[in-house]
Amino acid sequence: MRTEKPASGLFLSECSQYFQSCDPAPSSCFYCFLQMGIINSHCQLVTQRSLNVDGVIVYCWCGIVEAWIPRKYEWSGYRDLFGIIKEFKLKVHVVLSFHGSGETGSGDVLISLPNWIMEIAKENQDIFFTDCEGRRNTECLSWGIGKECI
């Protein structure tokens, strides 16, 4: 019986070490979302722009950070981005995203689930969320998958 932490728990603990120094934002601060394509699929920072805001909201995608090998994390693009945010003395609110985006028409930037998960899906489509009418969403894993070792 495997007793390893689920991949999402490892992703959370890896991510948290980069954000431990962030202070809670006062309710009067203004944050804006950075565009989803700020970090590309090779975990590289795409653009650098300054904004007139108190802080920014950044999606951290498991499909980018843990793209190729389970529990092997690549943070370089996010490190570059957070360094720029720190230089401008902005605060950051991180949204950990454990789903894909764009494959089902949900956006103009394609961010898939990690490639190693998509390889598993070729053999087992049941890992994807399926609604009561049997439609599968290939951007979202089934709720039950967290209890399975994939």
Salt bridges, closest charged atoms under 4 A:
GLU4 OE1 - ARG2 NH2 2.67
GLU4 OE1 - ARG71 NH2 3.56
GLU119 OE2 - LYS122 NZ 2.93
ASP126 OD1 - ARG136 NH2 2.85
ASP131 OD2 - ARG135 NE 2.71
GLU133 OE1 - ARG135 NH1 3.29
